[in-house]
């Protein structure tokens, strides 16, 4: 009865009474193939777009019997490297020059797994499909640095950074900014475009919110550094419903150029049928307006005790509790 061969490693199974004088050589070949399957290494240059690892029964020269396979060469198109359609496992080092082409590894007649350029893969085959273990792994713990040069997708679970609350920072780099997003762990602060945030949230650059903003439980300070910057609040029809002119130190309502006073109110509509200013005093014991200024006995100060005012010049219309009245005003002496 002649020798037979195993399906996975192609080891020679010798029949009783066969191979007289060569039994030792065959046994040594089997042991060598087993050693290659456990720790063997081979470099294979890809020769075509449908290439195959060499395989042979009994001998030790075949490529497939090695545990570690390095693929080299330059692809000329989308390529598939195949092994026998048997159960096996491989460590594949993809050192081939791929360009824009793809490189798959599969059992003959089966389903391939794609190899990443310049990467190493741990693969196994069930005889019909090649599986990449790290594409569908369970929990992975890296005690050193984990570097990913390809895309990263986190799907179906939470992401926690620094669960142990160690003093380690987190940084996201943009195309032109090294600190597009930065968490300062030691100070419990977050910086946008800054690596040294001075508050819990420090943004260097513009901020735009299309939804509601709620400031609750703290003060709000605009332009704490005293820079020459303006502030503007817009309404449905007024672009400058409230305007702070940073360089002129003036405030305008309905105007973008307050000039006639520290506070300048412009009703901004000739057809609105509304007053310029409405004062609603809810405290019956308090005045509507209080004037504080310098006093003098003549008319040289903002407040005066002089009763010999000039000629009556005109009146200012006011409305008190729904009724129009007129306040007279006088020219100075």
Helices and strands as residue ranges (DSSP letters): E 4-5, E 12-13, H 23-39, E 41-45, E 50-52, E 68-72, E 79-83, E 87-94, E 103-107, E 113-114, E 120-126, E 130-132, G 133-135, E 170-172, E 181-184, E 189-192, E 201-203, E 231-233, E 242-245, E 250-253, E 263-265, E 295-296, E 303-304, E 312-320, E 323-330
